[in-house]
Amino acid sequence: MTRHRRRWLVGGALFTALAIVGTFALAQALRTSAAPARIAIQATPITAFDNRDPSKTRFGVLEFRGGLVLTSADKAFGGISGLHVEPDGARFIAATDNGSWLRGRIVYQDGKPAGIADAEMAPMLGADGKPLAGRGWFDVESLTELDGMFYAGIERVEQIVRFNYRRDGLLARGEPIAVPPDFKTFVHNKSLECLASPPAGSSLAGNLIVVTEESLDNAGNHRSFLIKPNSGRVERFSVKRSGGYDISDCTILPPGDLLLLERHYSPARGVAMRIRRVPLAAIKPNALVDGQPLIEADLAYQIDNMEGIAAHRNARGETIITLVSDDNFSVIQRNLLLQFTLVGE
């Protein structure tokens, strides 16, 4: 048995165990105070993505820029599942499994991520000003900005909550939006992993794109929706499921594509991730859409439970894709931040 296959088998066993360990840890990590708090995040650089060939930087149309292993003594840190990176490529805001905001600034050195500064965490609040987690709305899995408002998808309760973050920051109060009644038929804990908002000028502008993790239609594909939050209009489509992968997040790749971050698990292989590119023009009511993979990686690479994706353009005009992982508040997983440049097109 090869060394890498042994690592995959160990990784598979750990992934199974985290469901138990992480659930207990999550209960310990819920914030009860509404006040934002500064936290210290330690960052250990990841200089190579391929464990077998540290000199390799090119992976298809993506080039590895660098990464970080993130740790903190703050008990609420971890479980990063939804990510938004601001246009400057430094400031970010994320949502976590325990119903918390995490925001901060990525520090760069020679164009590579080198640390996290100005980090703050706060509970996501409901309309009453109390933490959403206090009512059991804490499994936050997706995050996007539409028309200056932030929308978060919360599994288990199958709700999408809107926040005026640009006005109120970490003290923004969440307002649930109307969602279709068929949200109640989603598979438990396998639903609202993907929220994205097409750019202005797109035929889909003004919609939220919703793609479910593993709530499948009768043909075995991911049930997906176009929701106009202000009108309540809903259209349905499907994303083709392939290779045993499930959706773990998504983002818009300007000007006209949807990037799907996907995750696969098997006892033999362990955890794997894939990024698939879907043309926005293909997304129409009742359509079945598919796209080409940009990258696929397993535990032979520096990955973990990858659950957040964002895209931005830097001052040089390069398109940067940022990924984060969800450690499930488990000591056997890692919080990673990885960055790639889109090249070769």
C-alpha positions as CSV (number, residue, x, y, z in Angstrom):
1,M,0.0,0.0,0.0
2,T,1.4,3.4,-1.0
3,R,2.0,6.2,1.5
4,H,-0.5,8.4,-0.2
5,R,-3.2,5.7,-0.2
6,R,-2.6,5.2,3.6
7,R,-3.0,8.9,4.0
8,W,-6.3,8.8,2.1
9,L,-7.6,5.9,4.3
10,V,-6.6,7.8,7.5
11,G,-8.2,10.9,6.1
12,G,-11.4,9.0,5.4
13,A,-11.6,7.7,9.0
14,L,-11.0,11.1,10.3
15,F,-13.7,12.6,8.1
16,T,-16.2,10.0,9.6
17,A,-15.2,10.8,13.1
18,L,-15.5,14.5,12.8
19,A,-19.3,14.4,12.6
20,I,-19.3,13.3,16.3
21,V,-16.4,15.4,17.5
22,G,-17.4,18.5,15.6
23,T,-21.0,18.4,16.8
24,F,-19.8,18.5,20.4
25,A,-17.3,21.2,19.7
26,L,-19.8,23.3,17.9
27,A,-22.0,23.4,20.9
28,Q,-19.1,24.8,22.9
29,A,-18.3,27.4,20.3
30,L,-21.7,29.2,20.1
31,R,-21.4,32.9,21.0
32,T,-24.0,34.3,23.4
33,S,-22.8,37.9,23.6
34,A,-24.0,40.2,20.8
35,A,-20.9,42.4,21.0
36,P,-18.2,42.1,18.3
37,A,-14.8,40.9,19.7
38,R,-11.3,41.3,18.3
39,I,-9.5,37.9,18.0
40,A,-5.9,36.9,17.2
41,I,-5.5,34.5,14.3
42,Q,-2.2,32.8,13.8
43,A,-1.2,31.9,10.2
44,T,1.3,29.2,9.1
45,P,2.2,29.6,5.4
46,I,1.5,26.8,2.9
47,T,4.2,27.1,0.3
48,A,3.3,24.1,-1.9
49,F,-0.1,22.7,-3.0
50,D,1.0,19.3,-4.3
51,N,2.5,17.3,-1.4
52,R,4.3,15.0,-3.9
53,D,5.9,17.8,-6.0
54,P,6.5,21.0,-4.0
55,S,8.0,22.7,-7.1
56,K,4.7,22.4,-9.1
57,T,2.5,25.5,-9.1
58,R,0.4,25.1,-12.3
59,F,-2.8,23.0,-12.0
60,G,-4.7,23.2,-15.3
61,V,-5.8,26.8,-15.7
62,L,-5.0,27.6,-12.1
63,E,-1.7,28.7,-10.6
64,F,-1.1,28.3,-6.9
65,R,-0.2,31.5,-5.2
66,G,0.0,30.3,-1.6
67,G,-2.0,29.5,1.4
68,L,-2.3,29.6,5.2
69,V,-3.2,27.3,8.0
70,L,-5.3,29.4,10.4
71,T,-5.6,28.8,14.1
72,S,-6.9,30.8,17.1
73,A,-7.2,30.4,20.8
74,D,-10.7,31.9,20.6
75,K,-13.2,29.1,21.1
76,A,-15.7,30.6,18.5
77,F,-13.1,30.5,15.7
78,G,-13.6,27.8,13.1
79,G,-16.3,26.2,10.9
80,I,-15.7,28.8,8.1
81,S,-18.3,28.0,5.5
82,G,-19.3,31.1,3.5
83,L,-16.8,33.7,2.2
84,H,-16.9,37.1,0.6
85,V,-13.6,38.9,-0.4
86,E,-13.8,42.6,-1.0
87,P,-12.6,44.1,-4.4
88,D,-9.3,45.1,-2.8
89,G,-8.5,41.4,-2.3
90,A,-7.6,42.0,1.4
91,R,-10.7,42.7,3.4
92,F,-13.0,39.7,3.8
93,I,-16.1,38.7,5.7
94,A,-17.1,35.1,6.3
95,A,-19.9,33.2,7.9
96,T,-19.3,30.2,10.2
97,D,-21.2,27.1,11.2
98,N,-21.9,28.4,14.7
99,G,-23.8,31.4,13.3
100,S,-20.9,33.9,13.6
101,W,-19.5,36.6,11.4
102,L,-15.7,36.6,10.9
103,R,-14.1,39.5,9.3
104,G,-10.5,40.6,8.9
105,R,-7.8,41.5,6.4
106,I,-5.5,39.2,4.4
107,V,-1.9,40.4,4.7
108,Y,0.2,39.8,1.6
109,Q,3.9,39.5,1.1
110,D,5.3,39.3,-2.5
111,G,1.7,38.7,-3.7
112,K,1.2,35.7,-1.5
113,P,-1.1,35.5,1.6
114,A,1.1,35.8,4.7
115,G,-1.2,36.4,7.6
116,I,-4.6,37.7,8.9
117,A,-4.9,41.1,10.6
118,D,-7.7,43.1,12.2
119,A,-9.8,40.0,12.8
120,E,-13.2,40.3,14.6
121,M,-16.0,37.9,15.3
122,A,-19.6,38.5,16.3
123,P,-22.8,36.5,16.4
124,M,-25.2,36.9,13.5
125,L,-28.2,38.7,14.9
126,G,-31.9,38.2,14.3
127,A,-34.5,41.0,13.9
128,D,-34.8,41.2,17.7
129,G,-31.1,41.9,18.1
130,K,-30.4,38.5,19.7
131,P,-28.0,35.9,18.3
132,L,-29.7,33.7,15.6
133,A,-27.8,30.7,17.1
134,G,-29.9,31.2,20.3
135,R,-33.0,30.1,18.4
136,G,-31.2,27.2,16.7
137,W,-30.4,29.1,13.5
138,F,-26.7,28.4,13.5
139,D,-25.7,26.1,10.7
140,V,-24.8,29.0,8.3
141,E,-23.3,27.6,5.1
142,S,-23.4,30.2,2.3
143,L,-23.0,34.0,1.9
144,T,-23.4,36.5,-1.0
145,E,-23.9,40.2,-1.6
146,L,-26.8,41.4,-3.7
147,D,-27.6,45.1,-4.2
148,G,-25.6,46.1,-1.1
149,M,-27.3,43.5,1.2
150,F,-25.7,40.3,2.4
151,Y,-27.7,37.1,2.2
152,A,-26.8,34.0,4.3
153,G,-28.1,30.5,3.8
154,I,-28.9,28.5,6.9
155,E,-29.2,24.7,6.8
156,R,-31.3,22.6,9.1
157,V,-33.9,25.4,9.2
158,E,-33.8,26.0,5.4
159,Q,-33.8,29.8,5.6
160,I,-32.2,32.7,3.8
161,V,-31.6,35.7,6.0
162,R,-30.8,39.2,4.7
163,F,-28.4,41.6,6.5
164,N,-27.7,45.3,5.9
165,Y,-24.1,44.8,6.6
166,R,-22.9,47.9,4.6
167,R,-24.9,50.1,7.0
168,D,-24.7,48.3,10.3
169,G,-21.6,46.1,10.1
170,L,-21.3,43.2,12.5
171,L,-24.4,44.6,14.4
172,A,-26.6,44.1,11.4
173,R,-29.9,42.4,12.2
174,G,-31.1,39.6,10.0
175,E,-34.4,39.4,8.2
176,P,-35.6,36.1,6.8
177,I,-36.8,36.4,3.2
178,A,-39.6,34.5,1.6
179,V,-38.4,31.1,0.3
180,P,-40.3,28.5,-1.8
181,P,-42.4,25.9,0.2
182,D,-40.3,23.1,-1.4
183,F,-37.4,24.2,0.7
184,K,-39.0,22.2,3.4
185,T,-38.4,19.0,1.4
186,F,-34.6,19.4,1.3
187,V,-32.5,16.6,2.7
188,H,-31.5,17.4,6.3
189,N,-28.2,19.1,6.5
190,K,-27.6,18.9,2.8
191,S,-29.1,22.0,1.3
192,L,-28.2,25.7,1.3
193,E,-24.5,25.4,0.5
194,C,-24.5,27.7,-2.5
195,L,-25.7,31.3,-2.7
196,A,-24.5,33.6,-5.5
197,S,-25.6,36.9,-7.1
198,P,-25.0,37.6,-10.8
199,P,-23.4,40.9,-11.7
200,A,-25.2,44.0,-13.0
201,G,-25.8,43.7,-16.8
202,S,-26.4,39.9,-16.6
203,S,-29.7,38.6,-17.7
204,L,-29.9,37.1,-14.2
205,A,-29.1,40.3,-12.3
206,G,-31.3,40.8,-9.3
207,N,-31.6,37.1,-8.6
208,L,-30.1,34.9,-5.9
209,I,-28.7,31.7,-7.4
210,V,-29.3,28.8,-5.0
211,V,-27.8,25.4,-5.5
212,T,-28.3,22.6,-3.0
213,E,-25.6,20.4,-1.6
214,E,-27.2,17.0,-2.0
215,S,-31.0,17.6,-2.2
216,L,-31.5,16.0,-5.5
217,D,-34.3,15.9,-8.1
218,N,-35.8,12.8,-9.5
219,A,-33.0,12.5,-12.0
220,G,-30.3,12.6,-9.3
221,N,-29.2,16.2,-10.0
222,H,-28.8,19.2,-7.6
223,R,-32.0,21.1,-7.1
224,S,-31.4,24.7,-7.8
225,F,-33.3,28.0,-7.8
226,L,-33.4,31.6,-9.0
227,I,-35.0,33.8,-6.3
228,K,-35.8,37.5,-6.6
229,P,-35.8,38.6,-3.0
230,N,-37.8,41.7,-3.4
231,S,-40.6,40.2,-5.6
232,G,-40.7,36.7,-4.3
233,R,-40.4,35.3,-7.8
234,V,-38.9,31.8,-8.0
235,E,-37.7,29.8,-11.0
236,R,-36.2,26.3,-10.7
237,F,-33.4,24.6,-12.6
238,S,-30.9,21.7,-11.9
239,V,-27.2,21.4,-11.8
240,K,-25.8,18.0,-13.1
241,R,-24.3,15.9,-10.3
242,S,-21.2,14.0,-11.4
243,G,-18.4,12.0,-10.0
244,G,-20.0,11.6,-6.6
245,Y,-19.3,15.3,-5.9
246,D,-21.7,17.5,-3.9
247,I,-21.9,21.3,-3.8
248,S,-20.1,23.0,-0.9
249,D,-20.2,26.7,-2.0
250,C,-20.2,28.9,-5.1
251,T,-19.3,32.4,-6.4
252,I,-19.5,34.5,-9.5
253,L,-16.5,34.6,-11.8
254,P,-16.9,37.9,-13.7
255,P,-18.2,38.6,-16.2
256,G,-20.3,35.5,-16.9
257,D,-19.7,32.3,-15.0
258,L,-20.7,30.5,-11.9
259,L,-17.9,28.7,-10.0
260,L,-19.1,25.7,-8.0
261,L,-16.9,24.4,-5.2
262,E,-17.6,20.7,-4.7
263,R,-16.6,18.1,-2.2
264,H,-16.4,14.3,-2.4
265,Y,-15.8,11.7,0.3
266,S,-15.2,8.0,0.1
267,P,-13.6,5.6,2.7
268,A,-11.0,4.6,0.1
269,R,-10.0,8.0,-1.2
270,G,-10.9,10.3,1.7
271,V,-11.8,13.9,1.0
272,A,-11.5,15.5,-2.4
273,M,-12.5,18.9,-3.9
274,R,-13.4,20.1,-7.3
275,I,-14.1,23.5,-8.8
276,R,-16.5,23.5,-11.8
277,R,-17.3,26.4,-14.1
278,V,-20.8,26.9,-15.3
279,P,-21.8,29.6,-17.8
280,L,-24.4,32.0,-16.4
281,A,-26.0,32.1,-19.9
282,A,-26.9,28.4,-19.5
283,I,-29.0,29.0,-16.3
284,K,-32.6,29.2,-17.3
285,P,-35.9,28.0,-15.9
286,N,-36.1,24.2,-16.0
287,A,-32.6,23.9,-17.5
288,L,-30.1,21.2,-16.6
289,V,-26.7,22.9,-16.5
290,D,-23.2,21.5,-16.4
291,G,-19.7,22.9,-16.6
292,Q,-16.0,22.0,-17.0
293,P,-13.8,21.3,-14.0
294,L,-11.0,23.8,-13.4
295,I,-9.3,21.7,-10.8
296,E,-9.7,18.5,-8.9
297,A,-7.6,17.5,-5.8
298,D,-7.6,15.0,-3.0
299,L,-5.5,14.4,0.1
300,A,-2.3,14.2,-2.0
301,Y,-2.7,18.0,-2.0
302,Q,-3.0,20.6,0.7
303,I,-6.8,20.5,1.1
304,D,-9.3,19.8,3.9
305,N,-13.0,20.1,4.0
306,M,-13.2,23.0,1.5
307,E,-16.4,25.0,2.0
308,G,-15.9,28.6,0.9
309,I,-15.0,30.2,-2.4
310,A,-14.6,33.9,-3.5
311,A,-13.2,35.6,-6.6
312,H,-11.7,39.1,-7.1
313,R,-9.4,40.9,-9.5
314,N,-6.2,42.4,-8.1
315,A,-4.5,45.7,-9.1
316,R,-2.6,43.9,-11.9
317,G,-5.8,42.7,-13.4
318,E,-5.3,39.1,-12.4
319,T,-8.3,37.0,-11.4
320,I,-7.7,35.5,-7.9
321,I,-9.7,32.6,-6.5
322,T,-9.7,32.2,-2.7
323,L,-10.8,29.0,-0.9
324,V,-11.4,28.4,2.8
325,S,-12.0,25.1,4.6
326,D,-14.4,24.3,7.4
327,D,-12.7,22.4,10.3
328,N,-16.1,21.5,11.9
329,F,-14.6,22.7,15.2
330,S,-12.7,19.4,15.2
331,V,-9.1,19.0,16.4
332,I,-8.5,16.5,13.5
333,Q,-9.2,19.1,10.8
334,R,-7.7,22.4,9.7
335,N,-8.9,25.9,8.8
336,L,-7.1,26.6,5.5
337,L,-7.0,29.6,3.2
338,L,-5.8,28.9,-0.3
339,Q,-5.3,31.2,-3.3
340,F,-5.0,30.5,-7.0
341,T,-4.6,32.8,-10.1
342,L,-6.8,32.0,-13.1
343,V,-4.3,31.7,-16.0
344,G,-3.9,30.1,-19.4
345,E,-7.1,31.3,-21.0
